[in-house]
Amino acid sequence: MAARGDEQANFPATPPPELKVGRTRTSGAWVVVIFALLVGLLMLVFILQNGTSQRMAFLWLHFTVPLGVGFLLAAILGGLVVVLIGVARITQIRLVARRHVRAEHTQATTPPPS
């Protein structure tokens, strides 16, 4: 009669199941944070290398700033314009979605004509 250990030796052990974690919002946030830090580092190097002062005018404002800081301000203002356009678009989509849900709700609650 075979011992219990001999029976287990004849059959290969099944490998443990792989634990696979898909992409999550947190992992995506880490990628964005690392990318933002690298871009920030490049911007800092650019600003430090372009320290020559330049006279600038914006609307009614006239001021003198280092060239790198002026480019940084222009990039920030451009980013704010993009954010405002994005907020307007998201608001527009939400309003359309809300109207669509209300229209479906009113169709579902009205009794069929007899």
C-alpha positions in Angstrom: 0.0 0.0 0.0 1.3 3.4 -1.0 1.8 6.1 1.5 -0.1 9.4 1.2 3.1 11.2 0.3 3.7 8.9 -2.6 0.2 9.7 -4.1 1.0 13.4 -3.9 4.4 12.9 -5.6 2.7 11.4 -8.7 0.6 14.5 -9.4 2.3 17.9 -10.0 1.3 20.6 -7.7 -1.0 23.2 -9.2 0.7 26.6 -9.4 -1.0 29.3 -7.3 -3.3 31.6 -9.3 -1.7 34.8 -10.5 -2.8 38.0 -8.8 -3.2 40.5 -11.5 -4.2 44.0 -10.7 -5.4 46.1 -13.6 -5.0 49.8 -14.1 -6.6 51.9 -11.4 -7.2 55.6 -10.9 -4.5 55.6 -8.3 -1.9 54.1 -10.7 -2.9 56.6 -13.3 -2.5 59.4 -10.8 1.0 58.2 -10.0 1.9 58.4 -13.7 0.5 61.9 -13.9 2.3 63.1 -10.8 5.7 61.7 -12.1 5.1 63.4 -15.5 4.2 66.7 -13.8 7.3 66.6 -11.6 9.5 66.0 -14.7 7.9 68.8 -16.6 8.2 71.1 -13.5 11.9 70.2 -13.3 12.4 71.1 -16.9 10.5 74.4 -16.5 12.7 75.3 -13.4 15.8 74.7 -15.5 14.4 76.8 -18.3 13.5 79.6 -15.9 16.9 79.6 -14.2 18.7 79.7 -17.6 16.6 82.5 -19.0 17.1 85.1 -16.2 17.4 88.1 -18.5 14.8 90.7 -17.7 12.3 91.7 -20.4 9.7 94.4 -20.5 6.3 93.1 -21.2 2.8 94.5 -21.7 -0.5 92.7 -21.1 -3.7 94.7 -21.7 -3.1 97.8 -19.6 -0.3 96.4 -17.5 3.3 97.1 -18.2 6.0 95.3 -16.2 9.5 93.9 -16.3 10.1 90.2 -15.5 12.7 87.6 -16.3 12.2 86.0 -19.6 11.6 82.5 -18.2 9.1 83.8 -15.7 7.2 85.6 -18.6 7.0 82.3 -20.5 5.8 80.5 -17.4 3.1 83.1 -16.9 2.1 82.8 -20.5 1.9 79.0 -20.2 -0.2 79.3 -17.0 -2.6 81.7 -18.6 -2.9 79.4 -21.6 -3.6 76.5 -19.4 -6.3 78.4 -17.5 -8.0 79.2 -20.9 -7.9 75.5 -21.7 -9.4 74.6 -18.3 -12.2 77.2 -18.7 -13.1 75.7 -22.1 -13.1 72.2 -20.6 -15.3 73.3 -17.8 -17.8 74.9 -20.3 -17.8 71.7 -22.3 -18.3 69.4 -19.3 -21.2 71.6 -18.1 -22.8 71.5 -21.5 -22.6 67.7 -21.6 -24.0 67.4 -18.1 -27.0 69.6 -19.0 -27.7 67.5 -22.1 -27.5 64.3 -20.0 -29.7 65.7 -17.3 -32.4 66.7 -20.0 -32.1 63.2 -21.4 -32.7 61.5 -18.0 -35.6 63.8 -17.3 -37.2 63.0 -20.7 -36.8 59.2 -20.1 -38.3 59.6 -16.6 -41.3 61.5 -17.8 -41.9 58.8 -20.6 -41.6 56.0 -18.0 -44.1 57.7 -15.5 -46.8 58.7 -17.9 -49.5 56.1 -18.3 -50.1 54.7 -21.8 -53.0 56.1 -23.7 -56.2 54.0 -23.6 
